[in-house]
Amino acid sequence: MMKDARSVIFKAESLIPVIQEAMKNQCAVFLVKDHGLYMMSEKNKSDPNTGKVLTLSYAEGFNPDLVEFDDWYYELRDICGGDDFCETLVVTENVLQTVFIHNADLNVSFTPTQIWYRPVKR
C-alpha cells in the first residue's frame, strides 16, 4: 500500500452488477466523484422519468441517498480531494475480473497523485 494513502471500500454486492453491465455492453467502468463516490458502467440504463442511472455502486459510507451530506462530504474531500473527477477502468482489467470471479470487495486507495485498486477477498 502507498504511504499516506486513504482508502474506501466498494462492496461486491453492488459492484458486481456494475461490472456485469459493462461486460454486457462491452464498455468501461467509471469511478466518479461528484455527489458521492461511486462506480458505474460507461453505457448504462437510466430511469426514463428521472434520468438517474439505475446501476451504481457507491463506496461504503459515501452514498448521499443514505448518508447525510455533512457525514460524507468532508471525509470524502479529505480522502480524494475536493475536485470532481471521473476515472476510467477497462472492464477486462485483472482487478475487476477478480472482483467478479471471486465475489471480492474492492479497496480503492488515494494519494494526492495516484489511485490504486485492490480486490479484497472475503
C-alpha positions, 0 to 999 in steps of 0.5 A: 500500500502507498504511504499516506494513502486513504482508502474506501471500500466498494462492496461486491454486492453492488459492484458486481452488477456494475461490472456485469453491465459493462461486460454486457455492453462491452464498455468501461467502468467509471469511478466518479466523484461528484455527489458521492463516490461511486462506480458505474458502467460507461453505457448504462440504463437510466430511469426514463422519468428521472434520468438517474442511472439505475446501476451504481455502486457507491463506496461504503459510507459515501452514498448521499441517498443514505448518508447525510451530506455533512457525514460524507462530504468532508471525509470524502474531500479529505480522502480524494480531494475536493475536485470532481473527477471521473476515472476510467477502468477497462472492464477486462482489467485483472482487478475487476475480473477478480472482483467478479470471479471471486465475489471480492470487495474492492479497496480503492486507495488515494494519494494526492497523485495516484489511485490504486485498486485492490480486490479484497477477498472475503 
